[in-house]
């Protein structure tokens, strides 16, 4: 059954507002190439209003400001948001026929609940699939991750009440010092299109838990579920202005957020090229940034690996989310002694991947996000062929899909380290393959990249895996797996893959400012200067 895409405006100060210029952006389903709706296109003036709303909420008087509220208070809203995302697939129908006062009272309480429990998790997942082209099963998993992330940061918000004041040991007895952890202020959150709601959650949840107020700007290619997050916040009565959601083009809405004088911090996830622009803009005002950027991550398969197990993890690490994931282990380094047999396994596993409309049951590879991204990936493949690489499998549109931006899972061999297909982030279902002879050679090839987000190693030799863990230059290392991610563990990269870490306590620290408070406790004067003579 078709799922209608809600028509939303900008979410500013707890209300839906038409953009000042009344412009709209079409929403295109990448699996059908059809326009399925539209969304508001904000400009700098709309951003100004969103920043003002966030600033008002942060500094609101009469003890009602978000920044000075307790973590326990903020946690109530984070849990309410989690519950609204994670609501189960049942529809609660309350049928109370008694006219007694108590049943009438229960009816009033339960009626709003019965209206809300309308397959919200399923609805959000379907909207995500329509918007991004990712398989529905993946989208459902993403929604579960969003809900658990909000719940996790609710717990950290509560714990923050106990950690906001830290006593520092000072040897000089006339002084007492403590450290305060305070919300950094109004934060701009700019998120990508591959995991629209999840990447937003990774920023919104810790920012709100810390006591910050926020303006969320999702990608113009996929904003639908972020707008539904705004609607959830409205329904749980999140205080006005705490979270504002502004949709629109990066140049018209994202750039003004990066240069806004009243934004205290920018958190950005996206391409390295755009991250450089964000960082450059922030530098003009000495504004702190956290950046989660591109990747070109390696996966090493050694000669002692179980080949079927290694094959599944290899294709999962590269083809999951249609290959559109910054941490994709898209550079395969395989020991030369098993290369021929392993590549046969990879082709067999790849042939078994179901490529279909992402709403179909069992789909494991859906559509690329947009026509522009589709053309970019195909250009990478074409260039690789012209430079002498071999397309071992895939590299074209699936023959049974005439519409939509679909690309077969693609495996490319005979690749040199100078080729763009090996060095640049493709952001699509393309795996590049090289062989190695020794462990040192494998590590050298793994580190020969401008990026440093993730890396994986497949081997039964755990001492070898430990050596690789220490030698590889990346923020994340997977041993005998690829891509698992947990709320409690830090996520982020080195080199051109970004600055800072998200998730875990590290994600919360992104939105906290440290203040030293020192108290002179002695009644005696300092005695450094001579006291003036009394007249």
N, C-alpha and C positions, 0 to 999 in steps of 0.2 A: 504494500500500500504506500502511495506517495506521501511524503512528509512535507507539509508546507513550511517554508522558511519564514519565521516571523519578521515583520517589517518593524525595524527599530530606529530610533533617533540616536542622538548623543545622550549619554547618561552623565549629567552634571548636577551636583548639589542634591542628589537623591531623586532627581526628576528626569524624565525623558524630554529632551529639548531639540527642536529643529535647528540644524546648523544655520548660522546667520545668512550665508549665501544660498541656502536651500538647495545645495547640490547633492547628488546621489551617485553612488558607484554600483555598477551591476555586480551581482553575485553569480558566478558561472560554475555549474557542476562539471568538474573536469572529466567525469566518466561519460557524460552525454554531450558536452559542449553547449548545453542549453542554459539560458539565463533563468535562474530560479528565484530571483528576488533582487533587492538592492539595499544599500545601507547609506547612512549619512556620510558626507565628505566634509570633514572639519577643515578649518583654516586657522591661521594664527590667532584671530580674534576669539574663536571658540576655545582654543587652548588657553588663552588668557582667562576666560571665565572658569575653566576647569581648575586652573592653578589657584585662582582666587577662592574657589569653593574649598579646595584642599587646604589652603592656608587658613581660612576661617575655621575649618574643623579642627585644625591642629592647635590653634591659639584661642579657641572659643572660651569666653569668660564664664564666670559663675560655676567653676569647677566641673564643667561639662565637656571640656576639651578632651579629645581622643588621646593626646600625647601624655597627659598626666593621669589618665585612668589606670586602674590596676590591671595587671596582666590577666587576673581572673575575670574581670569585666570584659576585656577584649576576647578572651577565650570563649565566652558564651556565644559571641557572634561567629567566631571561626567554626565552632562545632555546629551551629545552626546552618551555616553554609555547607559544611560537610554533609550533614544529614539531607539537605535539599538536593545535593548532587547524587548522593548514594542511595536515595530512596529506592526501595525494591520494586519489582515489576508488577506487584499486585495493585489492584484498584480496590481501595476500601470503600465499601458501600454500607453506610449505616442506615439501618431501617429500625427506627424506634417508633412504635405505634402507641405506646402508653402516653397519656396526657398528664401523668403525674409531674409534680414540680421537679423532682430529681432527674427524671428521664428527659424532661425538657431542657434542663441545665446541661446534661451530658450531650444532648443533641447539639446545643449551641457550641460546645467545646469541640466536638468531633467533626462537625460539618466543614470547617476550614481545612482540617487535616484530610478529609476524604476528597476535597477538591484539589489538594496539592499532590496527593499520591497518585499521579496519573502517568506512570511509567517514565518518570523524569530521567532516570539514568539511561533508559533505552532511547528516549527522545533526544537527549543530548548527544548520545553516540551516533544516532542516525543523522543528526544535523552536522556533526563533525565529518562524517563520511561523505555526505552530499557536498560539503564545502571543500574538502581536501582531496577526496579520491582514495583515502586509505581504507583498507578492508574493515568491515563493520566489527569483526571480532577484536581487532586492534583498538578501534575507537572505544568499545565497551571497556576494555582493559584500561585505556587512558582515563576514562571517567572514574573508574574505581581508584586509580592512582591519585587523581585530583582530590577525591573525597578523603582518602587516607592522609594526604599531605596537609589538608586543612586541619584535620584532627590532630596530626602530629604537632603542628605549630601552635595549636590551642594548648597542648601540654607544655610546650616550651614557654608560651606566654605566661602560664601559671607559675612555672619554675622561675621565670625572670623576676617575679616579685621578691624572691628570696636572694637574688643575685644582683639586684640593682645597686646596692650599697656594699662595697667591698672595703674592709679595713686594711690599711697598709701599715706594716710594722716600721716605725721610725725610731732610731736610737736616741735622738735628742728628745729629752723628756718634756721640753716646753712646747712641743708641737704634736698634734694629732692629725693624721691624714686619712682620708678615705677617698675612694673612687666611685663615681656614679656612672652607670650605663644608661644613657638617655636616647630616645629616638632621634635620628639624625635630622628629621624634618619632613618636608614635602618631597616626595620622590617621583621621578618619571620612569615608568616601566615600559620598555619598548620590546615587543615580542615577535617571534617569527611565525611562519605559516605551517610548518610541518607538524607541530604539536600545539595548536592554538590555545586550547584551554589549559593543557598541562604546563606549558612554559609560562603562561600567565600565572598559574597557581604557584609555581616555584618562586615567583617574585611577590605576588600579592599576599600570600599567606604569611611569610616571614616579615614582610614590611608592616602589615597590620598588627602582627603579634608584637613587634617591637614598639608599636605606638606611632608609627609614621602614618601619614595620609598620602594618598597616591593618585596619580593619573596614569591609567593604562592605555597604551596605544598599540593595539594588535596590528598585524600585517593586513594591508588592504586586500591581499589574496585570500585571507581566511580570518574573518572576524566574528562569524555567526555565534559560536559558543561563548566567546568573550562577552558578547552583548547579552547572552542568556545568563552569564554570571552576574552581570549588572542587575538583571531582573530578579535573580535570586537574592541579591543584596537588598534590593528594594522590598522584597517580600518578607525578609527576616528583620526589617527595620534597622538595618545598619545606619548609624547616625549620618545625617546629611553631609556630603562632601568628603567622607572618609575614603571612599573609592569612587573615582570618576572614570568613565570609559569613553575615549574619544577615538572614533574611527576616521580613516581618511588616508590619503597618499602620504608617503614618507616625507616628501619635499614640502608638503603643505601643512602637515600636522606633526610629524615626527621631528623635523628640523627645528621648528619653533620651541619644542619642549627641550631640546638639547642646549639651546642658547638662552633659555628663560632665566632671568635674574632671580626669580623667586622659587626656582626649583633647586633643592639642596643636594640632590644626588641623582645620577642617572644609572639605571641598570638596563643593559641591552643584551639581547641574544639575537644573533643573525650572522651575516657574512663578515669576513674580516675587512673587506673593502668599506662597508658601511660602518663597521666598528671604528675604523680609523677616523672617519668623518665625525662620529659621535665624540670620540676622545679629543679630537682637535677642537671641536666646539666647546667642550667642557673645560678644556685647558685655558680658554680665554678668561674664564671666571674662577679658575682654580677649583673646579667642582669635582668631587670624587665620583669615580665611575667603577662599575664592575661590568666586565665584558665576557660573554661566553660566545666564542666565534667559531670559525671554520675548523676543519680537520682533514687529515689524510692519513688515517690510522692504519698501522700494519697488523697483520695476523700471521704468526709464524707457526708452521706445522712441521714438527720434527719427525724423523724416521721411525720413532717408536710409537707414534700415535695410532689409535684405532681409526682406520680410514673412514668408516661410515660416521662415527661420532664426530670426527674432525670435519667431514664434509657438511654435516648438518649445521654445526656451529659456524662454519665459514659462510655458507649461504645465508644463514640467519643474520650474521654480523654485517652483511653487505646489502641484502635484499629486503630486510625488514623495513616497514614503513615506506615501501616502494623505493628503498635506497636513499630516501630523503631524510637523512639523519646525520648530524654533524660529527658524531662519533663513529660512523660506519667504518668497519675494518675492511676498507676497499682495496688495500694493497696486500695481496697474498704472497708470502715468502714460504716456499715449500722446499724441503730437502730434495736434492736432485735424485737421490736413490729411489724415492717413492713418487716422483712428480708425475710420470706417465699414468700410473695406476690411479693416483689421487685425482688427476684431472678427469679421468673417465668417470670416477665416482661423482665428481662435481657436476658433470654434464647430466648424468642419470638423475641426480637429486633435483637439478634445475628443471629438467623436463617434467618432473612430477609436481611442480608448483602450479596451482590453479590460478590462472589469470582470467579475471572476469569483472563484470560490474561489481564494485566493492560491496554492494548491498546483498549479493548472493551468498548463501551459506557456503562456508568452506573456502571463500576467496582468500588467497594468500599474497596476491600482488595486484594492486589496483591501478589507478590512473595517476600520472604525474600531475602536479598541482595546476599547471597552466600551459597554454600553447607556447609561451616564451620559454619556459623551463624545458618543455619537450624539445623545442628546436635547439636549445643550448646543449642538451645531452646528446642529441643526434649529431650535432656538429663535432663534439668531442670524439664520438665513435668514428665519424668519417675522417677526421684528421688523423686519428691513430692508424687507420687503414692506409692512408696515403703516406704515412711515415714508416710503413713496413710492419706494423703489428698485425697479428692474426686474430680474427674474430672466431674463437673456438666454438662459441655458442651464442645465439641470440643476436642482438644488435639491430633489431627491426621491430616494426609494429606486428603484434600477433595477427595472423591471417583471419582469425574468426571474429575480430573486433574491428569493425569498419569506422566506428565513431569513438571519440574520447581520446585522451592523450596517453595511450598505453605504449609501453616499451617492454619487450621481452627481457627477462633476466639475461645479462650479457657477461660473458667471460672472454677476456682478451689476453692472449699470450704473445711471446716474442716482443716483449716490451723492454725498452731501454730506460735508464733512469733519467734521461734528458727529455723524454716525451712529456707533453702536457698531460696526457691521460694518466701518467704516473705521479706527476708533481702537483697538479691542481685539483681542487675539490670539484667533483662532478655533480654531486647531489642528485644521484639517480642510481638505478639498479645496474651498476657497472663494476665488475671485479677485474682488477689487473693482476697479472701473475708474473713472478720471477722465481727462479730457483737459486739455492745457495748450497755451499759445500760444507762450510764450517760454522760453528756457533758464533764465532767472532764476526764472520762475514755477515751473518744474518742480523746481528745487533747493529753493525755498521749501516746496513741497508735500511733497517728499521728507523734509525735516527737521522738518516739523510733526508730530511724534510724540514720545511719552514714551520710545520705545525707540531703540536704536542698535546693533543687532547686525550686519546685513548690508545691502547695497544693490547694485543692478545697473544698468548702463547699456548700451543696445544702439544703437550708432551707428558709421558708417564714419569719422567725423571723430574721429581719435585725440586731437587737441588739445582738442576738446570733452570727450572722455572724461577727459582729464587734469584739466580744470577741475572736472569733477564729482567726481573722486576727492578733490581738495583741499577742495571745498566741503561734501561730504556728511558728516554727523555719525554715522559708524558705524565699527565695528571692522574690518569686512571690506568690500571693494569688489570686485565682479566686472565686468569689461569684456567685453562681447559674450559673456556666459555667465551662468550662475547656479548656485550650490551646490557647485562643485568644492571639495574639501577635501584637504589633504595633511599627512602626519605632520610634515613639516619646517617648516610655516608656522603662525604663531600663530592661535588661534581664540578669539574673545571679543568682547564688545561694550561700548558706552558707555551712559551714562544708565541707564535702568531695565533694561537688558539684562545688567547684571552688573558684576563686579569681577574683574580679573585676566585672564590668558590661559592657555589650554591648548595642548597640542601644541608641537612644536619644542623648542628649548632653554628657552623660556619656561615650558613645562609642567613641565620638570624643576626650574626655579628655584622653582616653587610649593612644593616640598617640601624646600627647603634653607634652613638658617639660617646667617647670616653672623656669624663671630666674629673680633674683632680680638685679636691677640696681640702685645704689645710687650715687648721685652727691653732692659733697661738694661745696656749692655755695658761701661761704664767701671768701673775699680776705685776711682776717686775718689768721695768722698762727694758728695751732692747739693749741700750748701753753702748751702741756703736758710735754715736755722735755725742759731743759734749752738750749737755743741757744748757739752754740759754739762761743768762742771769736774770733773776727776778728784779723787776724795776721797783 
